Amino acid sequence: MEKMVWDKVREFLEVLRCEDVDRESIVNTKELQEAKQILSDKSAVYQQCIGDSRTEAQEKIKEYVEALKAYSNEECQQAYLQGMVDCMLILCGAGILTPKQELEVLLKPLIRPSI
């Protein structure tokens, strides 16, 4: 029975990681919508500033923005995964799941040492 639970947890996590934004359980906060609107408003100003900049400066700014976007995406993924790990640990603490080797195997690819 316990193996079946771990298999289901593993399958569930894989489904969540697919980032299906059309699923019924998607969280869409007011703050995210506001931030999206602010970003959209500032995008036009950014594009004009890039157009007014020298080619060398444009490339440096674009590289920085791309790095910032990549970091932001990874930071969001880390927070998302941390939430899933915390939920599993709560289930283990409540005795619903038994923290055995299966938990370590499931979490090992997600937990990496800090650089």
Residue pairs with C-beta under 8 A, 6 or more apart in sequence:
2 97
2 98
2 100
2 102
3 102
5 97
6 97
6 102
6 103
6 106
9 88
9 97
9 106
10 106
13 84
13 106
16 80
16 84
20 26
46 65
50 58
50 61
50 62
53 61
81 110
85 107
85 110
85 111
88 97
88 103
88 106
88 107
89 99
91 97
92 98
92 99
92 103
97 103
